[in-house]
Amino acid sequence: MNPLSSSRWVAAFALLTAFALAQAPATPYQPKFPGDPARSDSEAAALGYMRVVIRAQQDYHKRHSHYADSLMTLAGTGSLTRRMARSTDRGDYTAKFHARKEGYVLTMTPQQLDPQHRSFYANEDGVIHADEEKPADETSPKVK
Protein backbone atom coordinates (compact mmCIF):
# COMPACT_ATOMS: atom_id res chain seq x y z
CA MET A 1 0.00 0.00 0.00
CA ASN A 2 1.26 3.45 -0.85
CA PRO A 3 2.26 5.39 2.36
CA LEU A 4 0.53 8.47 1.01
CA SER A 5 -2.81 6.72 0.62
CA SER A 6 -2.38 5.21 4.09
CA SER A 7 -1.97 8.66 5.67
CA ARG A 8 -5.00 9.89 3.75
CA TRP A 9 -7.01 6.97 5.14
CA VAL A 10 -5.93 7.81 8.69
CA ALA A 11 -6.77 11.49 8.19
CA ALA A 12 -10.18 10.66 6.73
CA PHE A 13 -10.89 8.24 9.60
CA ALA A 14 -9.86 10.86 12.17
CA LEU A 15 -12.07 13.46 10.52
CA LEU A 16 -15.08 11.12 10.44
CA THR A 17 -14.51 10.13 14.07
CA ALA A 18 -14.34 13.78 15.15
CA PHE A 19 -17.52 14.54 13.22
CA ALA A 20 -19.34 11.56 14.78
CA LEU A 21 -18.29 12.62 18.28
CA ALA A 22 -19.46 16.18 17.64
CA GLN A 23 -22.86 14.86 16.53
CA ALA A 24 -23.25 12.44 19.44
CA PRO A 25 -25.93 13.47 21.94
CA ALA A 26 -24.67 15.05 25.13
CA THR A 27 -24.81 12.98 28.28
CA PRO A 28 -28.27 13.43 29.77
CA TYR A 29 -28.56 15.37 33.00
CA GLN A 30 -28.18 13.24 36.12
CA PRO A 31 -30.53 14.48 38.88
CA LYS A 32 -28.71 15.57 42.05
CA PHE A 33 -31.47 14.32 44.42
CA PRO A 34 -34.87 12.59 44.16
CA GLY A 35 -37.37 14.98 42.59
CA ASP A 36 -34.64 17.32 41.26
CA PRO A 37 -36.45 19.73 38.87
CA ALA A 38 -33.27 20.87 37.10
CA ARG A 39 -32.75 19.99 33.45
CA SER A 40 -28.98 20.60 33.36
CA ASP A 41 -26.01 21.09 35.67
CA SER A 42 -26.29 24.86 35.03
CA GLU A 43 -29.90 24.86 36.15
CA ALA A 44 -29.03 22.78 39.21
CA ALA A 45 -26.43 25.38 40.24
CA ALA A 46 -28.84 28.29 39.62
CA LEU A 47 -31.63 26.62 41.60
CA GLY A 48 -29.22 25.77 44.40
CA TYR A 49 -28.15 29.41 44.64
CA MET A 50 -31.79 30.51 44.73
CA ARG A 51 -32.59 28.04 47.52
CA VAL A 52 -29.67 29.36 49.58
CA VAL A 53 -30.86 32.97 49.17
CA ILE A 54 -34.49 32.08 49.92
CA ARG A 55 -33.54 30.17 53.09
CA ALA A 56 -31.24 32.99 54.20
CA GLN A 57 -34.06 35.52 53.68
CA GLN A 58 -36.45 33.35 55.70
CA ASP A 59 -33.91 33.13 58.56
CA TYR A 60 -33.17 36.87 58.35
CA HIS A 61 -36.90 37.68 58.44
CA LYS A 62 -37.41 35.51 61.55
CA ARG A 63 -34.63 37.36 63.37
CA HIS A 64 -35.31 40.92 62.20
CA SER A 65 -39.04 40.96 61.29
CA HIS A 66 -38.20 42.21 57.80
CA TYR A 67 -36.31 40.98 54.73
CA ALA A 68 -32.76 42.02 53.95
CA ASP A 69 -32.55 44.88 51.45
CA SER A 70 -29.44 43.56 49.69
CA LEU A 71 -27.51 40.34 49.24
CA MET A 72 -24.54 41.84 51.12
CA THR A 73 -26.81 42.56 54.11
CA LEU A 74 -27.92 38.94 53.91
CA ALA A 75 -24.35 37.57 53.68
CA GLY A 76 -23.45 35.44 56.66
CA THR A 77 -27.05 34.35 57.18
CA GLY A 78 -27.53 30.63 56.71
CA SER A 79 -25.25 29.31 53.96
CA LEU A 80 -25.00 32.59 52.02
CA THR A 81 -21.39 33.72 52.02
CA ARG A 82 -20.02 37.18 51.29
CA ARG A 83 -18.49 35.79 48.10
CA MET A 84 -21.87 34.47 46.95
CA ALA A 85 -23.49 37.81 47.75
CA ARG A 86 -20.79 39.89 46.06
CA SER A 87 -20.93 38.36 42.58
CA THR A 88 -23.95 38.33 40.30
CA ASP A 89 -22.11 36.01 37.88
CA ARG A 90 -23.30 32.49 38.63
CA GLY A 91 -21.75 30.50 35.76
CA ASP A 92 -24.22 30.34 32.87
CA TYR A 93 -26.59 32.58 34.88
CA THR A 94 -26.75 36.13 36.16
CA ALA A 95 -28.41 36.72 39.52
CA LYS A 96 -30.44 39.86 40.18
CA PHE A 97 -31.80 40.87 43.56
CA HIS A 98 -34.23 43.72 44.20
CA ALA A 99 -35.65 44.73 47.57
CA ARG A 100 -39.24 45.89 47.71
CA LYS A 101 -41.37 47.34 50.47
CA GLU A 102 -42.46 44.06 52.07
CA GLY A 103 -40.06 41.61 50.47
CA TYR A 104 -37.68 40.99 47.63
CA VAL A 105 -37.38 39.61 44.11
CA LEU A 106 -34.60 37.25 43.04
CA THR A 107 -34.13 36.30 39.39
CA MET A 108 -31.67 34.05 37.61
CA THR A 109 -31.25 34.77 33.91
CA PRO A 110 -29.26 32.42 31.66
CA GLN A 111 -26.88 33.67 29.01
CA GLN A 112 -29.09 31.87 26.50
CA LEU A 113 -32.69 30.73 27.06
CA ASP A 114 -33.45 27.17 25.98
CA PRO A 115 -35.13 24.10 27.48
CA GLN A 116 -31.98 23.27 29.52
CA HIS A 117 -31.39 26.90 30.61
CA ARG A 118 -34.69 28.32 31.84
CA SER A 119 -34.99 31.68 33.58
CA PHE A 120 -36.04 31.62 37.25
CA TYR A 121 -37.95 33.95 39.57
CA ALA A 122 -38.66 33.91 43.30
CA ASN A 123 -39.91 36.39 45.88
CA GLU A 124 -40.65 36.40 49.60
CA ASP A 125 -43.23 33.59 49.25
CA GLY A 126 -40.28 31.25 48.56
CA VAL A 127 -41.82 29.69 45.44
CA ILE A 128 -39.50 29.36 42.44
CA HIS A 129 -41.01 29.94 38.98
CA ALA A 130 -39.41 29.04 35.64
CA ASP A 131 -39.78 29.97 31.98
CA GLU A 132 -37.86 28.70 28.97
CA GLU A 133 -39.09 31.37 26.54
CA LYS A 134 -38.87 34.67 28.44
CA PRO A 135 -37.68 36.10 31.75
CA ALA A 136 -39.59 34.30 34.50
CA ASP A 137 -41.99 36.19 36.77
CA GLU A 138 -44.65 35.36 39.36
CA THR A 139 -47.03 34.21 36.60
CA SER A 140 -44.55 31.67 35.19
CA PRO A 141 -45.07 27.99 36.00
CA LYS A 142 -43.86 26.87 39.42
CA VAL A 143 -40.78 24.67 39.57
CA LYS A 144 -41.86 21.31 40.93
C-alpha positions in Angstrom: 0.0 0.0 0.0 1.3 3.4 -0.8 2.3 5.4 2.4 0.5 8.5 1.0 -2.8 6.7 0.6 -2.4 5.2 4.1 -2.0 8.7 5.7 -5.0 9.9 3.7 -7.0 7.0 5.1 -5.9 7.8 8.7 -6.8 11.5 8.2 -10.2 10.7 6.7 -10.9 8.2 9.6 -9.9 10.9 12.2 -12.1 13.5 10.5 -15.1 11.1 10.4 -14.5 10.1 14.1 -14.3 13.8 15.2 -17.5 14.5 13.2 -19.3 11.6 14.8 -18.3 12.6 18.3 -19.5 16.2 17.6 -22.9 14.9 16.5 -23.3 12.4 19.4 -25.9 13.5 21.9 -24.7 15.1 25.1 -24.8 13.0 28.3 -28.3 13.4 29.8 -28.6 15.4 33.0 -28.2 13.2 36.1 -30.5 14.5 38.9 -28.7 15.6 42.1 -31.5 14.3 44.4 -34.9 12.6 44.2 -37.4 15.0 42.6 -34.6 17.3 41.3 -36.5 19.7 38.9 -33.3 20.9 37.1 -32.7 20.0 33.4 -29.0 20.6 33.4 -26.0 21.1 35.7 -26.3 24.9 35.0 -29.9 24.9 36.1 -29.0 22.8 39.2 -26.4 25.4 40.2 -28.8 28.3 39.6 -31.6 26.6 41.6 -29.2 25.8 44.4 -28.1 29.4 44.6 -31.8 30.5 44.7 -32.6 28.0 47.5 -29.7 29.4 49.6 -30.9 33.0 49.2 -34.5 32.1 49.9 -33.5 30.2 53.1 -31.2 33.0 54.2 -34.1 35.5 53.7 -36.4 33.4 55.7 -33.9 33.1 58.6 -33.2 36.9 58.3 -36.9 37.7 58.4 -37.4 35.5 61.6 -34.6 37.4 63.4 -35.3 40.9 62.2 -39.0 41.0 61.3 -38.2 42.2 57.8 -36.3 41.0 54.7 -32.8 42.0 53.9 -32.5 44.9 51.5 -29.4 43.6 49.7 -27.5 40.3 49.2 -24.5 41.8 51.1 -26.8 42.6 54.1 -27.9 38.9 53.9 -24.4 37.6 53.7 -23.4 35.4 56.7 -27.0 34.3 57.2 -27.5 30.6 56.7 -25.3 29.3 54.0 -25.0 32.6 52.0 -21.4 33.7 52.0 -20.0 37.2 51.3 -18.5 35.8 48.1 -21.9 34.5 47.0 -23.5 37.8 47.7 -20.8 39.9 46.1 -20.9 38.4 42.6 -24.0 38.3 40.3 -22.1 36.0 37.9 -23.3 32.5 38.6 -21.8 30.5 35.8 -24.2 30.3 32.9 -26.6 32.6 34.9 -26.7 36.1 36.2 -28.4 36.7 39.5 -30.4 39.9 40.2 -31.8 40.9 43.6 -34.2 43.7 44.2 -35.7 44.7 47.6 -39.2 45.9 47.7 -41.4 47.3 50.5 -42.5 44.1 52.1 -40.1 41.6 50.5 -37.7 41.0 47.6 -37.4 39.6 44.1 -34.6 37.2 43.0 -34.1 36.3 39.4 -31.7 34.1 37.6 -31.2 34.8 33.9 -29.3 32.4 31.7 -26.9 33.7 29.0 -29.1 31.9 26.5 -32.7 30.7 27.1 -33.4 27.2 26.0 -35.1 24.1 27.5 -32.0 23.3 29.5 -31.4 26.9 30.6 -34.7 28.3 31.8 -35.0 31.7 33.6 -36.0 31.6 37.2 -38.0 34.0 39.6 -38.7 33.9 43.3 -39.9 36.4 45.9 -40.7 36.4 49.6 -43.2 33.6 49.2 -40.3 31.3 48.6 -41.8 29.7 45.4 -39.5 29.4 42.4 -41.0 29.9 39.0 -39.4 29.0 35.6 -39.8 30.0 32.0 -37.9 28.7 29.0 -39.1 31.4 26.5 -38.9 34.7 28.4 -37.7 36.1 31.7 -39.6 34.3 34.5 -42.0 36.2 36.8 -44.6 35.4 39.4 -47.0 34.2 36.6 -44.5 31.7 35.2 -45.1 28.0 36.0 -43.9 26.9 39.4 -40.8 24.7 39.6 -41.9 21.3 40.9 
